[in-house]
Amino acid sequence: MALVATVKLPYMVYCHHLVGAKLGLTPEQCNDALSGRMPQGLTEEEMTAYDLGGVLSTLNGPLSNDDWRKFVSKMEKTQIVGIANVIGSYKWITTLVQLNGNDENWAGE
């Protein structure tokens, strides 16, 4: 949800509201997460995952050593790599959605 907060693509926001509800998040938690705010009532692991997602969503260079130490002190390396893979995949997908712009851009082709 942290990545979706940075790109604000309506369909992705809609889908993440549905997924959040299925995972037990309240509408308020979804709204906060999709607005770039840390949702209230998350576990420490969930807050760390959201924080990592936000950092990776806007990362323009190597992850700082301080950030690495912060995340590795709270999560297993395999969890960090898993979140990085999800964020990387979504960054690719959002780039394609952004390229599409509006559906009428592709009408008649």
N, C-alpha and C positions, 0 to 999 in steps of 0.2 A: 504494500500500500504506500510505502514511502516513495517509491519510484513514481507511482501514478500521481502522487501529490505534486511531483515536479513537472510532469508533462501535461496534466489536465486534459486528457482526451476523453470526451463524454462517454463513449462506449466502454472504455476501460474502467472509468469510475462506476458506471452502472454494474458491470460484471463484478467488480470488487466489493460493491455493496452486497450483492447476492452471496458471494463466497464468504464474506465476513459474517453474514447472518447465519450461514450454514455452519460456520466454525464457532458460533456462540457469541460473537461480538454484538453489542447493542448498536442501535442506529447512531447513538451519540459517539460511541467508540469509532465506528466506521467513518462518520463525518469528520471527527478529529484527525484520524489517521490519513484520510484522503485530502485533508487540508494542510497537512504537514505538521500537525501538532501531535505530541505523544498522547495517545489515549489514556484515560484514567482506568485503573482497575486491572492492569496487566500484571503478569508475573514478571520477576526480574529477567528471566530468560526471554520472554516476549518483548519486553522493553529493549533489551540488548539487540534482539533480532531487528526490531523496527529501527533502532538507532543505526545499526550497521547498514541496513537497507538504504537509509537516508544518506549516509556517508558515501556508499558505493554509487548511488544514483547521480551524485554530483561530482564525483572524483574526476579530476583532470590530470592526474599524475599518480606517482606511487603513493600508496597508503603510508601515512607517517608512522614512524616507530612508536610514537605515543599512542596513536589510535590502535595500532596492531596489539600493543601490550594491553590496552584497555579491553579489547574484544577477546583476546586469547585468555585473559584472566577470568572471563565469565562464560566462555563457550569452548567447546572442543574444536580443534582445527577442522575436523570434518564438517562440523556445522557451519563454520565460517565459509569453507569452500562451497558447501551446498547453497548457502544464501548468495554467494558471489555468482554461482552458475545461474540461479533463478534471476537475479538482477541483470546479468549479462544477456540472458535470453530475452527478458522483457525489454531491455534497451534496444535490442535488435528489432523486436516486434514493433515497439513504439516508433522507431525510425521509419519503418515501412508504413505505419498508419499515418504518420505526419506527412510523408511523401504523398500519400493518397489525398490528403487535404479533404476536400469534399467529394462525394461520390460523383457529382456531375463533371469533375475533372476528367473522368475516364469514360464518360458516356459516349457511345457511338464508336468505340475503338475495338 
